[in-house]
Amino acid sequence: MQLRIHYLRAFIWPPARASFAAMPGTQFPNSARDVLPTPPTSEPCVLVIFGASGDLTKRLLFPALYNLACDGLLSENCAILGTGRTRMTSEEFRNQMGGAEDGLRKFHTRKEFDEAVSDRLLSRLHYAPSEISVESFRELRETVARLDAEVGAKGNVLFYFAVAPKLFGALCENLALAGFREGQGWKRIIVEKPFGTDLASARKLNEEILRHWDEEQIFRVDHYLGKETVQNLLAFRFTNGIFEPLWNRANIDNIQFNVCEAVDVQGRGGYYDGSGVLRDMMQNHMFQMLAYLCMEPPGSFEPNAIRNEKAKLLQAVRVYSQDEVPQNVVRGQYGPSFKEDGSVDKPAYRDEKDVAPGSSTETFAAARLFIDNLRWEGVPIYLRSGKALWKRSTEIVVEFKRPPLASMRGSQVKELEPNRLVFHVQPAQGIELMFQAKIPGTTLELQQVDMRFAYGDAFKASRYTGYEVMLYSCSHGDATLFSRGDLVDAAWQIAQPIMDYWKSHPAGDEFPNYSRNSWGPKAAQSLLQADGRHWFEVITPEVLERCPLFKGADPLLLRSVVMALRPASAEAGDVLVQAGDAAHELFLLSQGEVEVLSPAGQPTATLHAGGFFGEIGLLTSQPRTGTVRAKSRCNLFVLDQKDFFRILRDHPQLAEAVTAVARERYALTLSAADLA
């Protein structure tokens, strides 16, 4: 793979550069172009988009082409031809793609809209209706030849299949029979996901496509791999000598992949009910990230060298028998959410539009995988993904082995946290290293701290959606970020036994088994607890600010609290705080409801997500004055007493907020000085 750096080509040195030039012996370049390497534009070609009238073209492909054009990376010798069964003219197609309310002006990702670039790009758009037949495609070939001659595309044609996978085979066959393989220039096909719905269909699809086209001409797209943070996994692994020696079973305890979506199926129940999270997210996006993170060093950065190692890695993932599936894989489906009066706020998955009643389709899955090779033997790889969860985020957590606690004998240290390396993929983009540091003072006490790299702090934030890199790379024949047939096959081999088990064991009354806005089903927590581990919940300052106690807090305060919190769960009926007990913790309620009980055991108040309790005992160092019981299944974050007072001491803003709460809730008058 060629490592390319994309620069903003319009960047120029400040206009005042002439004054610098007057300084004796000083010379400055006229622009960044004189110093920085300029990446080549995309190869000349005619881009033919099948299914061009659909949302994919309007929402993602055309904005991606616009981004490439704005950055000077789209060849001037390029034409875009939309085609499909929808009847429309080229002018109608341009109006549809460039519309202000439902076109490029709405879906572009740049801060400012460039009218000139948009007009130039729209002028390259054409449309020709077609059916999937040899005769129709022969007519289409004549249109492509005409556009080729007009723009000077050198016979290069890029076909983009933005249609249902069931049409891929027929498209490939009829394109070949219509003569599109012939003539000068290259011919390449981008195939949208999903590539099959199971192992058998993926193999059949591969056979149909490769019957008429060569593997080198097929580019199976996974736009997730176009994300900068995913691509950076390769750079991180193989360009930083500090980490590669640690990247093995001797030093790493476990690896966790989390893809959390806060949204539900968003009216796409008809599609999702035939898919589920295992097909939709795990077997493609997550398995690809797994391959990048855990593969062996390639012999070079050539596309096939990297794809060879990815294939070897996926082929080394243990394929479970039917008996092993329930021991290692958990599924879930979200239930409804409720208003404070008990009425339904948002429906359960089974009540969503176009979802079959009693559906067993999973909206959540968690799995424990193993890679049976020398590097990773015995290291559990945990994957978790779902919809209607507590936040939107994608992160990878590499948890290193703990040092022996015995080495801390004679100190105040009673527990050691493992070092963690966190790759933030989205929406936050960056890398975070968590380790132990001594708290200032006369005794040896430790606190977890972090070193963070954020893309936005080091680079100008990328405006790309992922499709830009895919289109650009394909035009240059760079297949690094595309799946090869054997990669697809290996991924489906891992997923197939799981799907088979779930098909033969319908969920029935097991679903729904998790609430909206939660961390997922209890069984997912138990999966790791059985190994003596737990999911590392990556808390962001944005999540913490949902609690009124931290709303608008200073970023440094938020980071201090985030690093000190630990996750906890409770089932309905569990007592979290017992009247009369010593106070050691403050609780922040992430999801669920708790009720405060009177001495007689009667509910006197209910706290919802975003609420907090337990602070009065910490403030007064008195036994708990009331009992708090979980009213429903709850997800909580816990702040221990010593961390609570340390943060109070260092951040007067929190002391002020806590004293305000004490006055409001308990008519308790405290000053910030009392808490120092």
Secondary structure, DSSP 8 states (H G I E B T S, - for coil): --------TT----TTHHHHHTSTT----SSGGGTS--------EEEEEETTTSHHIIIIIHHHHHHHHHTT-S-SSEEEEEEESS---HHHHHHHHH-TTTSHHHH--SSS--HHHHHHHHHTEEEEE--SSHHHHHHHHHHHHHHHHHHT-TT-EEEEE-S-GGGHHHHHHHHHHTTTT-SSS-EEEEE-S---SSHHHHHHHHHHHHTTS-GGGEEE--GGGGSHHHHHHHHHHHH-TTTGGG-STTTEEEEEEEEE--S--TT-HHHHTTT-HIIIIIIIIIHHHHHHHHS---SSSSHHHHHHHHHHHHHHB----TTTHHHHEEEE-B--EE-TTSSEEE--GGGSTT--TT----SEEEEEEEB-STTTTT-EEEEEEESSBS--EEEEEEEE----GGGGTTSS-------EEEEEEESS-EEEEEEEEE-SSSS--EEEEEEEEEHHHHS------SHHHHHHHHHTT--TTSB-HHHHHHHHHHHHHHHHHHHHS--GGG---B-TTBS--HHHHHHHHTTT--------HHHHTTSGGGTT--HHHHHHHHHH-EEEEE-TT-EEE-TTS---EEEEEEES-EEEE-TTS-EEEEE-TT-EE-HHHHHHT---SSEEEESS-EEEEEEEHHHHHHHHHH-HHHHHHHHHHHHHHH-----HHHH-
